[in-house]
Amino acid sequence: MRLALSLFFAATLAVFGCGAVAAQDQPPSKAEQADSRRFAAHNSLFVLYHEVAHLLFDQLSVPVLGREEDAADNMASWLLLKKRSKEADQALADAAQGWVLSGVAYDSGGMESDFYAAHSLDKQRAFQIVCLMVGSDQKAFRSIANQYRIDRDRQDSCQVDFDTVARSFEAVLGGGKYKTDGTSVTVTYHPAEEDLQAAADAFRSSGVFDQVAQELRTKYKLRRHVRFNARSCGEANAYYDPESLEVIFCYELMQDYMDLYTGALAESGSGKTK
């Protein structure tokens, strides 16, 4: 299976660290708008699994060795790879590309504080996703690893990385210990300001919020009620609040992903995606 990657992908990797992605001079076409919504939905899906990982670490006392943010990324990748579906694989490919684009736009690694932050650098997060992909199935994901210019030796050793991640999460989550139907989850889409209405509509219609909430309902038994809230936050963000047991997704983040995509189209000059 060959994943659909945008024509501007190689150019994006080449200009990484050279400044923010340019804004698009011409309004995107309907096809480009649809592609940007798909790209944003897939990136949002990865982010939601990342935040649910924080929730599970907290509520199920899942052991975490190393940085929790890295572990949450690994769990998000593992959960999507377990699906073995074309849509899930494409979501991972888009999520990796999303981290590359955000690294360009926000100069990840450009400040000293980036190196002691809780999160890895954006480009490192992208490469880790791709490493776990090719580590899980070299035949299926060799092409994307090649596009990221990961050399063959590292691609081979990525299998060890994936096996370690899979073995660890299967040991604590995959043996039926927590797979009991019954988690109560409420999903709420709060009203959006006018300038975020299109992003809010695109996020809701994508179905990713309801999809992840339903998986939480059916796969894990948490004693406390969980709330999924989509709303305006004043910043492009998503996070888990352990005090209120909320997974919060900000409409600004959906808008940011769509803007990153259309901006990268302008930067590449392609004006078209596969």
N, C-alpha and C positions, 0 to 999 in steps of 0.2 A: 504494500500500500504506500502510495506517495502522498504526503501531506501537501495541501494547497498553501504555498507560501507566496507572499506578495512579491511583485517584480522589484520593488524598491528595497527588498531585504538586504541584499549584498551591499548596496550603497549605504544603508543605515549602519551596518557593522563597520564599514570603512571610515565613516565620519564620526564614529563614537568618540565623544569627548571634545568635539570641535564646536560646541555651542548648541543653543536651543534649536529645536526643529522649527523650520520656518512656517509661518501661517500661509494658508492657501489663498492666492490672489483671486481665483475664480471660485464661485460657489460649487461645491461638489455635485456631481450628477446623482440621479436617483440610485443608480447602481452603486456608486461610491458611498452614498449615504447608507445603503443597505449593508455594504461591506463593513463600514465603520461601526454600525450597530452590532453586527455579528462579532466583530473583533472586541468591542467593548463588553458584550455579554460574556464572551469566553474569558476575558481577563477578570471580570467580576465574579464569575464562577470560581476561578482559582482563588481569588481573594476570600470568598465566602468559605471555601474549604479550609483555607488558612486560619480564618477566625474560629471556625468550628473546632479546629485542632486545639486552639488555645482553650476553648470551652471544655473539651474532653480532657485535656491535660489537667485542668483545674478541678472539674467535677468528679472525674474518675481516678484522680491521683495517679495518672499515667507517669511513670518515671521518664525524666528528660535528662539526657547526658549531653552536655554542650549547650549552645545557645538555644533558647526556646524558639526564637524567631526562625532559625535555620530548621529546627525540628518541625515547626508548623508548615514551612514550605515543603519539607520532605513528605509530611503526611498528606498535604494537598496533592502533591504529585502522585504519591502511592495510591490514594483513593481514586484518582482519575485513571491511572494505569490499570487498576483492578477491573475497571469497566470493560476494557478491551473493545471499545466501540469507536467507530470513525469519528463521531462527534466529540467524544472525550479526548481522543488523540489530537484532534484539531484544536481543541480548547487548550491543551498543553502547549502546542506549537505557538498558538497566538499569545499565550501567557508569557512564554519565553521572549517572544518578540516585543511584547509590551514592556518587559523590564529593560530591554535594549533601548527602546524608544524613550522611556522615562529617564534612563541614564543620560541620554543625549540632552533631553529637554531641561533636566534639573541638575546637570553637571555632577552626577553622583561620583564621588571620589575627588571632587574639586576643592573640598575643605578638609582641614585636618580632623575635624570632629567626625567626619564620615567614617574614619578608620577605627573609632572607638564606639560608634553607635551600636544599638542593639541589633540592627539589621546588617546583613552583608551588603556590599555594594550592588547596585542594580544589575550590572553586567554579570557579576558573580552569581546572582540569583538566576539569571537567564541560563548561564552555562550549567548550573546545577540541575535545572529542570531537564535540559537536553541530555546531560550525563545519565540521569536516572532513566530517561526514555530509552536511550541506546543500550543502557545496561540491562533493561528489562527484556529487550528484543532487538538484537542487532540487525536482523534482516528487515524488520519493519521500519526501524528508525536510523539506519546507517546514513541515509541520504541527508536527513536534517543535521546529524552530527557532522557530516562532511561540509555542509553549508556554514556551519559555525566554525569550521576549520579546526575541529578537535582531531588531533593526530590519532593514528590507528592504535598505538600503544595505550593511550589514555582511554579511547573508546573501549578497548578490551578490559581495562581495569575498572571501568564504570560498572561492569557486571558485578564486581565485588561490592561496590558502593550500593547498588540496587539490592543485592541479596541481603546486605546488612540491614538496610532500611526495612525491607519487606519482612525479614525474619523478626526484627524487633517489634514492628507494629502488629504482625500476626500473633506474636506471643502474648501481647497484652490486650489486643482488640479482636483478633480473628478466631479465637478458640471457643466462642460462645459465652465467655464470661460476662460480657456486657450486652450481648445481642438479645435483648428482651423487649418486646413491643410495649410501649406505654409512656414514652416521654411526651409530655404536654407542651406543644409549641404553638404560639400565636403569631401570625404574620400580619403586620400592619403597614400599609403604604400611606404615609402622611402626605398632606397637600404640599405641592412645590410652588416656589415663586415662579413668576411668568418666564423668567429667563432660563429656568431649569425644567420647565414643563416637558419639553421634548425629550430631555434626558430621562426624566422620571417615567414618562410613558414608555420609552424604549426599554428601560430597566424592568418595568412591570411586565410588559408584553413578552420579554425574553423568557420569563418563567424560571429563571435561575434561583431566585429567592425562595419560591415555593418548592422547587426541586430539592434544594439542600435541606429546607425545613422538614420536608416529608421523609427524607433519608434519616434525619435525626429522630423523627417520631418512630420509625419502624425498626431501626437498628440498635438503638441504645435506650436504656432505662435510666433516666435521671430523676432523682427524687423531687427536684424543684422544677417549677414551671419556667420555661424558656420563652423569651420574647424576641422575635425578629422584627426590627423596626427600620424601615427605609424612610429617609427624611433629608431635608436640607440641613447642613451642618455649618456652613460658612467656610468649609475647606474640603478638598478632595481627599476623602479618608474612608476607612472602614475599620471597626474595632470591636473587640469583645469587652464588655464591662462585667467584671466578676461580682461586683456588689449588687447590681440589679439583675444579673444573669440575662443580659441582652447582647445580641449580635446586631450591631448598627451599621447600616450601609448608607453612605451619603450620596445623594444625587450628583453632587459635584464630582465625585469620582467617575461615575458613568460618563459625564460630560467630558472629563479630562481624557478618558480613554478614546472617546470619539474624536476629540481634538488632536490627540497624538497621532491617530491614524491618518486623518485628513492632512495634518501638517507634514507628515512623512511623505505623503503622496506629492505634495508641493515641492518638498526638498529634493525628491528623486526626479521630479519632472516627468514621471511615468504617466500619471493621471489615470492609471488603470491597474486593477489587481486581477490575479488569477482566481 
